[in-house]
Amino acid sequence: MANNYRMVAKTLFGFEEVLAGELRRLGAIEVENGVRSVSFSGDKGFMYKANLCLRTALKIVKPLRSFKVRNEDDLYDGVKKIRWEDIMRVDSTLAVDAVVHSEKFNHSLYVALKTKDAVVDRFRELKGKRPDVDLKHPDLRINVHIQKDICTISLDSSGSSLHHRGYRTATNIAPINEVLAAGMLLLSGWDGQCDFLDPMCGSGTLPIEAAMIACNIPANINRREFAFEKWIDFDLDLFEKVTESSLNKVREFHHKILAFDKAPSAVRKASDNVRNANLGAYVQVSQQDFFKTEKQGEDKLHMVFNPPYGERLAVDMQDFYGNIGNTLKQEYPGTEAWLITSDMEALKYVGLRPSRKIKLFNGRLESRLVKYEMYAGSKKAKWQPRE
């Protein structure tokens, strides 16, 4: 396809395969996994769709040029050779972000500054004046990535990280990143085919993301803006068509999504965020202490939650995690329960053997997403000899 070009979707550690699957389902071609990233090919409309619909992407960048750099002059010259006048206007604003993994370059701010100098110097020589810098709301955000001696210059099509979905105005003490929440749900196999419970919902991120997955609602439909909307080649008609097409794929959901928290403040915040996401018809938030609840009905239940780790919320780990195990074992038969924690010691107190453990990071905290299968009756009762 003549109009296709390479792009890179950035993500969190452990979600590369999930993101690659999302990209393929959306229609991306030439999908290749990297570390915390997935590269792919698509056209301009697909770039719009990727930003709008991907649940586990943090950013979508469009590489312009890669070149070797041995010193700062190579960096300056390589950036200056790019035809910036075809990409932005002289009266536009810009900002530069740099990520550096190199022995020759060890200061990302200096790399960003040198890149900015090259761009504005090219304009000054061509037009007699230069674009201004605007770090908060630039018309063009330039991404510099130096890996050893290879420098890649890209355009950031997303702007602020795509985990800023636009629905969360109220947060609790330890809110979970929306991309982390969506990735956990997709790794857990959540597909909207049964009831869902987050028994410690905080500000409601997991149940909101669960509802959006169940109904196939575009992840970033509530966002106010994407960086590509300020690009000089932005096609509003195309963006509106992509948005309309994505919304036409929304489906009905015929089960319950329940969100518990024992703190009244958390319940208020979660309720506000559910309302902001226009999901009040799907997510039921209630003030309940999980340890005093029991499963309602005989049907299968899918549970995903982010209990306190002791990092930002003080709890007695042995008692708390012991209660999680007891409640699951005694009150929640027929449940597939997933939880994330960075406290590996606390997992021992659950008293249940996890059937899966997946390494993830919650911020900078190395964590584990673990799965517990609560059978309805004993495992023996589930097994039947062949006749």
N, C-alpha and C positions, 0 to 999 in steps of 0.2 A: 504494500500500500504506500503510494507516494507521499501521503500526508502524515504518515506515522513517524514518530521519533522516540528515542529512548527516554525513559524517566526512572526515577528512583523513589520508592516509598520507604520512609524510615519508620522503624517500629521499636518496641521494647525487646530486650533479650528473651528468647523463648517463644516468640510469636511469629518468627519468620515463616514457618510452614503454614500457620493459620492465615497469615496475610497473603501468602502466595495462592492459597486456595480461594480466598476472597477475590483476588485479582482475576483468577481464571474464570470464576463464576460470573464476574462482571463483563468479561470479554477481552481481557488483556491477552496479548500474544508475547512470545519469547520471554516468558517469566523465569527469572533466575534468582535463587536465594543467595543472600549475602549474610554478613553478620550485622544484626539489628537493622537489616535493610533487605528489600527485594527490588530488583530492577525488572523493567518490563517495557513493552512498546505499545503505543496507541496514538490516536490523533488528538486534536484539541478538545473535541467533544468528550473523549474518554478521560482526558485530564480533569475536565469539569466533573465528570461522573465519579472519578476516583476520589476527589476531594469531598464530594457530597455524600458518597455511600460507604466508603471503607470504614470499618469499625476499629480495626487494629493498626491503622496508619497514624503516625504523629505528624508527618509532613510529606508532601509530594514535591520533589524538585526536578527541574528540567536542565540536564547538563548542557552547557554551551560548548565547552572546549576543555581538553586535557592536554597538559604539556609537562615536560621535565623541568624541575627547578633545582639548581645547585646553590643559588644565593638569591638575595633580595632583588638584584637586577633582573634575573630570569623571571621572577614573579611579576615585577613591574612591567617588563616588556611583553610577557605573555598575556597579561590582562589588557594592556593597552592596544594589542593587535585586534581584539574583538571589536566588531562594528557596533558599538554601543548606541550610535545615532539611529540605528535601525530598531533598537529595542526600547529606548526611552527618549523623551524630549529633553531639551536643555533646561526647560523650566520645571522639570519633574524633580522629585526628591528621591534620595536613595539611602539605604542602610546596608551594611556589610556584616555578615556573621562568618566567623572562621572556626574551623575545627582542624587541629594540627596533631599529627602523629609522625614526627620526624626528628632526627638528630640535628638536622641543619636549621630547622625552624622550631622554636620552643615557646613562642609567645604569640598566642592567637590574636590578641588585640593589635599587636604590631603588624601581623599579616593582614588583618582587616583594614588597618590604616593605609598600608602600602597599596592594597587593592583599590581603595577609594581614591587615592592619589592618582593612580593610573587612569581610572575612569574619568575623573574631572579634568585631568591634564589633556586627555584626548579631546574632550569637548571644548576646552579653552583654545586649543590649537585650531580646531575646525570651525568653531562658531564665535570665538572671541568672548565667550562667557561660559560659566560652569553650573552644573546642577548643585543644589544644596543637600545637606545631610539632614535627615529626620529619623531619629532612632526609634520613635514610637509608632508613627503611622506613615511610613515611606510609600511612595508610588511604586518603587521597585526594591525588592529585598534580594540582595546578591549573596549567594552561599559559596564559601571557599572551603575546599577540603584538600588538605595535603597529607598524603600517605607515603612515607619515606621520601622519594624524590619525584613523585607524581602529584601535580596540582590539578584539581578539577574545579572549574568555575561553573556554577549552576544558578538558575533563577528559582527562587522559592515561590511556588504557586499557592501555598497555603496561607502564609502570614503567621499569625499566632498558632501555636501547636493545635492540631486537630482534636486533642482531648478537650479543648474548650468548646464544648458542644453548643452552649448557649442557653441550656435549660437550668443550669445550677446557679442560683443566686444565693442560696443559703447553704453554708457548709458546717459540718460538725467539727469536733476536735481533730479527728484523724480521717479526713475524707480520702476515699480511694480514687485514683486517677481513672477517668472514664475509659481510656484505651485499655488500661489494665483490667478494669471490670469486664469490658466486652470480650477481651481475650480469654479471661478466665471462664466466662460463660461458654464461649465457642470451644475451648479445650475440654470443657466438661461434657460436651455433646448436647448442650441445651438447644432444642429445636422447636419449642413451643407446642409439643404434642402431649403435655400433661400439666398438672398444677405445679406452681413454683413457689418456693418460700425462701426469703432471706430473713432469718430469725434475729439478726442484729444489724438492722438496716442503716443506722446512722442517718446521713442526709439523703439516702434513697437511691444512690447511684446504681447499685446492682439490679434492683427491681426495675428501674427505668430502662436500663440497657437490655434487660431480659425481655421487657415488653416490646421494645423497638425491634429486637431480633425476632420475637414471636410473630409480630405483625409485618415484618419486612419493611419497616419505616427507615428511610435513609438516615444514617447516623448523625449527619450534620445539618439536617433540615432546619434546625432552630438557630443556627449560626447567623450572626449579623453580616459577616463579610468574609470573603476569601481574597488573598493577595492578587490573584489573577484578574479580579474585577477592575484593577487599576492599570492593567497592561494596555499598551496602545493597540494591540490586536484583539482586545476583548470583544467577543461576539455575544451581545445580550440576547438576541433571538435564539442562538444556539444554546446558551445556558438555560433559558426558559424552557426550551424543548426538552433538554436533558432532565431538568427538574420535574417537568410534567410527566415524562416517561417513567422516571423513578417512582413518583408518587402513584402512578397507575399500577405499580406492582405490589402496593400495600395489600395485605390480606387480613381477613378476619381471624380472631383468636377466640377459641371456645372453652378455655379453661380459666383458672384463677391465678393471679399473681399476688401473693400475700407478702407484706413487709411488716415485721415486728420490731419494736424497740421499747425498752422499759423506761427510757428517759423521755419525759414530755417534750423537752426542747427538740430532741431528735425527731420525734413524731411530727412536730410542727414544721420543721425544716424539710423533712422528706415530703410531707403533704404539699408544701409550697412548690417544691421542685417537680413533683408529679404533675401538678397543675400547670406549671410553666411549660412542661413537655407535652401538654395536651393529652395526657394518658390517664386521666381520672376514671375513665370507663373501664380501665384494665387493671390498675394497681390499687389494691386495698391496703392502706396503712393503718396500723392500730397499735396502741400502747399495750404491750404485753411482755412479761418476763418469760423468755423462752424456756427457762428451767421449770416453769409452772404450766407449760402447755402440753398438749398431746395432738397427734395427727388426727385430722378430721376425715372420716371416710376411708374406704378400702382401696381407692385408686392409687396408682403410682404417684410419688411426689419427688420432684427434683429440687434439691436444696443447695444453694451456694452462698457462702458468707465470709465475712472478713472480721473475725473476732479480735478483741484487744490483744496487743502483743506485749504490753508492758513498756513499750518504747514511749508512747505518748499518752497512754491511758493506764493508770495504775490499777492493777488487779492482783489478787493472790493466785498465781499461775496454777499451782497444784490443785487448789479447790475449784477454780473456774474451769479449767480444761477437764478435770474429773467430772464436773457437772455436765459438760458438753457430751462426753461419752455416755454417761448414765442416761441422760435425756434421750439421746438418739437410740440407745439400746432398748430402753423400756417403753418409750412413748411414740417412736416413729418407725414402725415396721413398714416395709415396702417403700423405703426411701433411699435415694442415691444422694449422699451428702458430700459436698466438697467445701473445704475451707482453706484459706491461705494464712500462713503465719511465718514470721521470721525467727520465732523461738522454737528451735528444734527440740530443746529440753521439754518444753510444754507439751509437745505432741505425745510424749511418753505417758503423760497423765491422763490422756483421753481413754486409754485402756482398750482400744480397738485396733485391730491390724488394718492399716490402709491397703487398699488393693492397687492404688497408683500413687506415685509421688513425682511431681514435675517441678523442676527448678525454675524459679522466676525471680524478678527483682521488684520490690515495692519501694519506689524511690531508689535509694542506695542500699536498702536492706536486702540481703540475699534471703530469699523466702522459699517455701515449698507450698505448692498447691496439692492437697492430698484428698483422696477419695475414699469414703467409707460406704460400703453397701450394707444396708439394713434389710435383711430378708424378712418377708412376711412368713412367720413360722421359722423352723430351722432349715439349715442348708440341706439336711437329709430329706426333709419333707418336700423340697423342690425337685429332688432327683427321682426319676421313675425308671425302673428297668425296662429294657425293650421287650416287647412281647414276641 
